[in-house]
Structure formats: C-alpha cells, structure tokens
Amino acid sequence: MNLVTSDGLTLEAVLDEPDADATGAVVLCHPHPQMGGSMHAPFLEVVAGALCRSGLRVLRFNTRGTGGSEGAFGGGTEEAKDLEAACNAFEGTPTALAGWSFGARLVMAHAAQSGAPAVLFAPVLREGSGMPPLARPRGPVLPVVGARDQFVSAADVEEFFGVAPVVLPGCDHFFIGRFGEQAAEAAASFLTQEFSPATS
C-alpha cells in the first residue's frame, strides 16, 4: 500500500492484519535509513508478527528517500510528516506507536504531542543532526533495551523517561535472534494491556 504525506510524497508501506478482528492498530517505525534501516529489517518483521498474533493491525512504512518511498532523507525532522501520514491511515481507530532506534525517536516526538501509547526499542537519547527531536512521550511508554546496547544504557533510559525499561541480558542494540523475539513479546504484552477494555 502507499501513503501520501502532507507535502505530497508517496511512501511505500506494508499493512499486516491479524487473523481475527483487530483490537487496535500500531504504526511501526524503522531504524536510521542512512545506516541501512528500512521497514523490512528482520527485527521489525518479528515485532510485526508478534503484534499481529496478539490481535493488532500493524503498519510499517519506509520514510522519505528509503526504499521505494519518494523524496530524500529529511534530517530526522521532515520524517515527522511521514509518521503523521502513517497514523492518518488509521483515523478513527485506537492507535499506538512503536519504533526502533531512529524510529523510536520519531515515535517519541509524535507521542509527546499525541499521547499515544509508545513502545521504544533501544531509544537513542543523544542530541545531534540527523536524528528526530529528543522528546518525552506524554502517554504510556514501554522502553526495551539490551543490557549490552552500544548506544544507550538502561540507566539513562530510566532516568530520562522515569520508567524502568525492560532490560534484556546479553542483548545489544540490534535484537538479534531470541532477543528480537523477547523484545517483540514484551511489546505485544504491553500493547495488549493498553488496548484492553479495562484500560481504555
């Protein structure tokens, strides 16, 4: 499927549907496109599968200039329009956000305004060019961090968000193999709870 941004770019996207009636929707954001990140990253495919099995619709998309998406890399700020276009695809549906690394930063900036539930896989907290603005989500948030992450520490994540992250022993920034499955299951459990009738 395709998405169209407010500044007229067409983005490629994939919508994964659960087998039964969906209880909610999630927009899933990829890592840094200038470092090989795309919606087809194996870890994101694992996450999408776990979220679908938990009854959620999952939309992955390539930001501007990535894969078959039009445009060029927007320095981490213009990509906010890409995420907004993805969220608009679920207009009227309860929607959560999830992202990995650069994608987590996109989610953080959006959730700081929208208050949408947010799952943040390895959210890099450094300032600098080429990254979305550093912002704290104002809604429910679940950070997931590897104990051996090369770019962010669990202690820094807990201090910044005021929430204890899920920490995966032995895992680094890339959630390879079983760590990807563990991170995905943590996300599915959190979002299933967020979309339950007792919570909403």
N, C-alpha and C positions, 0 to 999 in steps of 0.2 A: 504494500500500500504506500501511498505518498502523503506527505504533509506539506502544507504551504504556510510559510512564515508571514509575519506582518509586513516584512519588507520584500515579499514576493518571491522568495526562494522556494524551490521544491526539494524536499528532503525524502530520502528513502527510509522506510520503516517496516517493521515486522510486528504483527499482532498475533500473540499466542492466546488461544481460547481454552478454558477448562472444559472437561467433558460434560459436567453438569452446569446448572445455572450459576452464573458468577455471583459472588457476594461483594465484589468490589473490583477496582482496577488499580494497576500500578504502572507508572512510567519509569523505565529503567535506563539510566544514563551511563555511557561508556567512558573508559579512561582516556587519557590525553591523546588526541588524534595525531599530534606531531611525534608521538612516541609509539605509533602503531595501534593505538586504541580504536576500536570500532564496535558496532552493535553485535558483531559476530565473534567477539572474544569468547573463548571457551568457558571461562568462569561465568560470564553473563548468560550463556546458554544454560548452564547448570542452574543458575538462580531462576531464570525464567521457567524452567521445567518444574522446579520445586514450588514456585508460587502458583503455577497453573494447577498442579496437583492439589494445592490447598484451596482451590476454588476461585482464583483470581485471574482476571484478564491482564495480560502483560504486554505493554507496548515498548519495543526497543526501536531506536532510531539512530541514524548517523547524523551528527551535527554538520553544519555547513562546511563544504570542502572535503568531507570524509566519504570515502567510497563513491557511491553514485549520487550523493547529495550535491546540489548546486552551491555555488559560492566559494568562498575561501575562508580559511581559519580567521576567526574574529577576535583573537587575542584573549579569549576567555570571557569577554563581556557581551559581544554580539550573540553568543550562543544562548543567552537568556531568551532570545526570541525563538530559538529552536525548541527549547523546553516548553515554552508557552504554547507553541503550535501543537506539541505532543499532548499537553494537558487539555487543550481545546477539543481534541478528538474524543475525549470522554466527558464532554459537557453534560452536566446533569447527573453524573454518576459519581459516587464516592471514590475519590482518587488519592492514592498515596504515591510517594516518590522514593526511588532507590537509585543509588549511584556508587560508582567505584572510583576512588582517587580523584582525578579531574571531574568525573561525573558526580562524585559526592559533593564537590564544591558547587557545581551547578545546582544541585538539589538544595544545598544549604542556603544559597542566595534566594531561591524561589520560596522555600519553606519559611524563611524569615519574614516574608510578606504574606504568604497564603496560610500558614499554619498547618499545612498538610502533614500527615504522618510521614516520617522520613527514616529510611534505613541508609546508613552511611558506611560503606565498606572502605576501610583504610583512608579516612578523610585527611588529606594533606593539609596542614594548618599554616604553612609558610606563606608570607606575602610575596608578591612579585609579579612581573609581567607574564603574560601567557596563562594566567590562572583566573578563574572567576573570583569575584569579590569574596572576602572572608566574612561570613555572617553566621549568626546563631539562629537555627530554626526556632520558631516560637510555639510549635506544636510538639506532639510526642516524637521522640527521636531514639533510635537504636544505633549506636556506633558498634562496628565489628572490626576488630584489629588483631593482626597477628603479633604474637609476643616477640617475633624476630623481624618485625617490619623495619625496612631500611630507611623509611622516610618520616615516620611518625611513631611516637611512643604512646602506650596505653595511658600512662600518667598524664601526658599532655592533653590527650583526648578527654580524659575525665575532668581535668581542670577547666578546659575550655567549655565543654557542654554542661558540666555539672551533673553528669550521668555516668555511672560506671559502665564501660563498654563490655561487650562480650569479647574476651581475650582467648585466642586460640593458641595454645602452647605449641611451639615448634613451627608455627606458620610465619611466612614473610609477607611482603606486600602483594604477592601475586596469587595467593589462594589456590595453589596447585593441588590436584588430586583430591584426597579425602578432605583437605581443608576447605576446598570450594564447596563440597557437599555439606560440611558442618556449618559454614557461613550461610549457605542457602537455607538450610533448615532453621537456623536461628531467625532469619528474616521472615520465613513463612510463618513461624510460630508467633512472632511479634505482630505481623500484619493481620493474621487471622484473628488475633485478640482485638486489634484496633477496629476491625470490621464486624465484630460480633455485635448482635443487637443490644447486649447489656452495656457495651462500651459506647456505641454510637448514640 
